[in-house]
């Protein structure tokens, strides 16, 4: 039996530079191992997937596509993540062989399943605040749902009141990843959470309501560099003095939005000072994105289970996942996004897209070892230690179903943005009139 000789790390580093140069469109002499994939090379999930697959074929190596290996995940979640880190992953996975058809992103194309649509309540236009707004931010909505519903006047969002409970967070399943363990119980106070991800329509309402702002704010939130090829997938444009969704994208989730852009919106929608979008205080004034614990509870209820509906394997008529395939490119109208009001990824509380469609920003700083800490079992837990990485949850249309597990955790830098990354907000029950 002939064993292929193992490459030295320095040899793999050169191959990574060669592949990255060709795949990302940078001259070979203008990239280096110290380049950060997000900040310097403008990569998001789709770019990284394509880069990894090209690297697998070039090196006859399989890199774990679901980040299930704890060593892989510890390297992959380094911040910032550099080409040198990708080379290290490739070096450690030598000898794993050529990726086969079983590799998720090399399987036959997935077809969309038609989804039932609920009424779309998010508003366009501008929010004209009145003197009584603070005492009248929400209006009650009659519902047959077991949980109270309210409509937020700032953006028209339907919000569900999730009750106080002692909740199982994390997982002890055999396939659970180290950062999901141990499963533990926390007490969470009641809160309101958006029934849907924030749409392009509502995000334009936010931008049009706050008026002219410095370009630096917009760059922090969602505007891309002129040479960023993801700009072709930006779903909103400024027409004259108004921001508008692209035709046909009005009910799609707002994507390519950073944590800062999501946090600014959450403050504005809750009639708070949105100028504090970079505020890292841990009072309500700091932001209205869900904590990881709030998000997980809202996704699957009080008890631990893989998906919002239980443990039954997912299908395309239950959630939007697993659409991307190797070397496939998309016109903006062809992105496999589902409308925010589609009956997909439904939780028992009546929330849409709590599995699949788009990842959703959370308020916590991501730490793979947070569940090992005393803070994880505090009342209303929130990781307040700055790790330079904000948490995201839920999986998306891009990747396999395992990433859509309710307990699956990962994070990105606050300035990161992606074509499969959006957000939803929470609100305080104290603001219910």
N, C-alpha and C positions, 0 to 999 in steps of 0.2 A: 504494500500500500504506500503510495506516494503522498507525502504531506507537503502542502504548499508552504514555503518558508515564510516565517512571520516577518512582517515589515517593522523597521524601527520607527519610533515615534516621529523622528525628524522626516522620514520618508513619507509618512502619512500626512504630516503637516503640509508638505509641498503639494501632495495630491489634493488636499482640501482646498488649498489656495487656487490650484488649477481649475477644479470643478466650480468653486464659488465664482471665480472670474467669469467663466463661460455662462454659468446658470443665472447669475445676477446682473450680468452686463457691465462689469467693471474691468478696465484694463488691468492686466496681470500685475503691472508694476505700481498700481495705485491701491492695492489691497494688501493687508498684512494680518498676521495671526492675532494681533492685538485689537483688530477691528471688532466693534460691538455689532451684533447682527441687527438689533433693533435701531439703536441710535445712529450708527455710522452707515450701515448698509440698507436700512429701511425695510427689514424683513418683517412680515407678519406670519401667521400660522400657515397660510398657503405657500408663501415663499419658502419657509423652512421645510415643509413637507417635501416640496419639489427638490430642494437642495439635498435633503437627506436621501431621497430615492436615487438621485443621480450619483451620490457618493457611494451608496450601497452597491450599485452596479459597477462603478469604477473599481471598487475594492473587493468585490465578491464577498460582501459582508452584509449581515442583517442587523440593523439597529432597531431596538425595541420600539415599535410604533405607538404603543399605548402608555409609555412611561411607567410600566408596572414594576420594573426592577428598581429597588431602592437606591442602588449605586448610580444607575442611569439618571434617576430622578434628582438625586442630590447634585449631580453635575449639571443637568439640564436646567435646574432652577437657580443656578448661580446668577448673580446680578452684579454687573452686567454679564450677559452671555456672549462669549467671544468665539471667533473662529478657532482659536486654540482649544477651547472647551469641546467644540465639535470634533476636532482632531483626536482629543483624548478619548471621547466616546467610541470613535471608529477604531482606535488602537485597542481598546479593551474588548471590543467585540469581534476581533479578527478570528477567522476560522469558522464563522457561523454559516457560511455558504451563501449562494445566490438567492435572493428573494424569489419565492415562488408565487403562484397564482393565489395562494391562501393569504398572502399579504393583503390587508384590507384595501389599500389604495390601488391595487392591481387587479381587483375583482371586476366583473362586468358592471356596467353602469346601472345605478339604481334609478328606478322610475318614481316620479312623484305620485302620491295618492291624493285624490281630491279630499279637501277638508271642509267640514261645516264651518260657516262663519257666524260669529255673534255680531250684535250691533257694534259699530265703531263709534266710540264716544269722545275720542281725543279731538281737540279743537285746533283750527288754524287761526289766522288773524292775529290780533294782539290782545293781551290782558290789560284792561284798563282798571287799575286798582281803585277801590272806593274807600272812604273813611271807615266803613264798617267791615272791611274785608277780614281783619284779624279775628273778629268774633263770628265770622260767617264764611270761613274758608271751605267748609264742606256742607253739602246738602244730602239728606238721607234719601236712599233709594229703596222703594218697595221691592222685595225679593222673596222667592220661594226657597232660596238658599238658606241653610241652617245658620249661616254666619252673616252678621249685619254688613250692609253695603252702603257706601257713601260715594258721592261724586265730588272731586276736587275742582273748585271753580277756576283755579288758575289755568288748568290745562284740559279740563274735561275728563280726566282719568277716573275710571271706576276703581274704587279701593275697597278691599275686603278687610274687615276687622278680625284678626286672628286672636283667639282667646289666650289668657294666661294659662300656662301649663308647665309641668315638669316633663322635659323632652329628652329622648335618647338622641345623642349627637355622635357621629362617627359610625364605625362599623367594626364588627369582629368576624365578618365572613372570612372563609378561607382565602378568597381572592382579594380581600381588602389590602390596600397598600399601607405601608408603615405610617404615613402621615394621617391616615384615617383612624388610627388606633391610639388609645383604646376607646371602645364605645363607652360613653359616660353620660350621666344625667345632669342636666342643667335646668334651672328655673328661668323661664322667660315671661316677662310681663306682656300684657296685651299690646298690640300695635296694629296700625293700618299698613297694608302693602298693596302696591299697584297690581291690578288684575292682569295687566299686560306689560310687556316691555315698552319703553317709550318709543314712539313712532317718529318718523321723519317729519310728519305734520306737526306734532307737538313740539319737536325740537326747534323747528322754524318759528313757531309761535313764541318760544322763549327768546330766540335771537331778535325777533321783530319787536318784542315787548321791552327789551332792555335798551334798545337804541344803539347808537354808534359806540363802539368800544375800541380800545387800542388793538392794533393788529397782533400784538404779543399775546393777548388773551385768546384770540381765535386760534393762534398757532398752538397755544397750550391745550386747547379744547379739541380741535378737529382739523383745522386747515393743514394741508400737507405741503412739503417743499415742492417747488415747481418741477423738479426732476424726479419726483416720487411717482412711479408708474401706477400706483394704486389710486391715483387721482381719477382715473377713468371709472372707478367704482364709487366715487363720492356721490351719495344719493340726494344731496341738496346743493342748490346753486343760488347765488345772489342775482336777482333780476332787478336792475335799477336800485331802489332803496330797500327792497324786500327779499328775504330769504324764502325760497320755495322748494318743495320736494320735486324731483324729476317726475314727469308724467308717468303714471303707472306704479310709482314707488310710494305713494302717499300713505299706505297702510303697512309699509315694511318697517322693521325696527331700525332705529338710528344706529349705524355702524361706523367704524373708523373714528370712534369717539374715545378720547383718553379718560382716565379716571378723573382728571381735573374737569374735563368737559361734562362728565356725568355728575360730579359733585356740585358743580355750578348750577346745573339744571335742578338738582334735588333741592338746593337751597331756595332758588327762585320759586319753584313750584309750591314750596311750603311757606312762601311769603317771608323768607329770611334773607339776610344780606348775602347775595350771591357773590359779591366781591371777595368774600372770604373763602373762595373755592379751594385755596391752597392751605387753609387753616387745618392744622393737625391737632387741634384741641379735641377732647373727647366728650365734650358736652354736645347737646343737640345743635348748638350754634355751629358746630364744625361740619355738619353734613347730614343728609338723609338718605344715604344708601344703606341697604340692609347689612347687618353683621352676618358673618358666616353662619352663626347659630340661628339667627332669625330666618335666613334664606333656607337653610336645610329643613327647619321646622315647617316653613310655609310650603316647601316642595313636597314633603312626604308625610307630614303629620307628626303625631306624638311619638311614634315608634319607628325604629330603624327598619328600613326595607330598601332594596336597590333602586326602585323607581317610584315615582309618585303614585302609581296604581298598584304596586306590590312587587312581586318577584317574577312575574311572567315576562318572558322575553319580549322586547319591543318590536314593533312593526312600523311601517311608514304611515299607517293610518292612526298611529298613536303619538308619534313625535317625528320631527324633521332631523334626520341624522344620516351620516355615512354617504354623502353625495359626491364628494370630491374623488376624482380618479387621476392617476398619473398623467401629467402633461396636458390636462384639459384647461383651457382658458375660457374666460367668460366675458361676453358683452355685459354692460351694466344691467340690461333688461333680462339677462339669462342667469343672474345669480340665483342659486336655489333657496332663496329666503322665503319663508312663509309669512303671510300677513299676521300682525300681532294679535288680531282678534280671531284667528283660526282656532278651532277646537283641537289643539295639539299640545302634548306635554302637560295635560291637565292634572292639577292637584286636587285633593279632596276639598280644599277650601274654594275651588272654582277659579284658580289662577291658571293662566295660559303660559305655555312654553317654560315650565319649570323643569323640563328636560328637553334638550335639543334646540334647534334653530339658531340661537346665539348664546355664547357665553355672557355672563352678567357680572359686572363689577360689584364687589362687596366692600364694606368699609374697613375691614381688618387689614392690618399688615400681614402678609403671608409668612408663616414660619412652619416648616415641616414638623417641628417638634413641639408646637404649641399645645397639642393635646396631652403632652406629658407634663405640662406645667400646672401649678395650683390655680393660675388665672383662668384656665379653661373650664373649671367647674364653679366659677363664681356666678352669682346672680347676674343675668344679662351679660354674659362674657363678651369681651372685645379685646383682641390683641392690640395693645397700644404701643408695643415696642417697634420702632422704625427698623425694618429690614430692607428698605428700598424697593420692596415688592408688595403690591396690593393684591388681595385675593380676588379670584373670579370663580364662578360656579356654573354648572348646568350643562356643559357640552354644547355642541353646535351641529350645523348642517355639514360640516367638513369631515369630522372624524367618526370613529366607530362608537358603538353603543356604550362600551365600557366607560368612556369619558363622560357619559351622561348620567352615571350613577349619582344619586342624590348626595352621597357622602364624598364623592371624588373632589379633591382639592388641588388647586394650582394657583400660580400668580404671575403677574407681569409688572414691569415698572409703571409708575403712574402716568408717564407720558406715552406709553405704548398704545397702539390702536390697531384694529384688525377688521377684516371683512367678515369676521364671524364673532364679533364682540360688541355687545350692547349693554343695556342696563335697565333696571326698574328702580323705583323709589319706595321708601317707607314714609309714614307720617305718624305724628303723635295723636293718640286719642284725646289728649288735652285740647286739641284744636277743633274737636267736634263741638259745634254750637249746642 
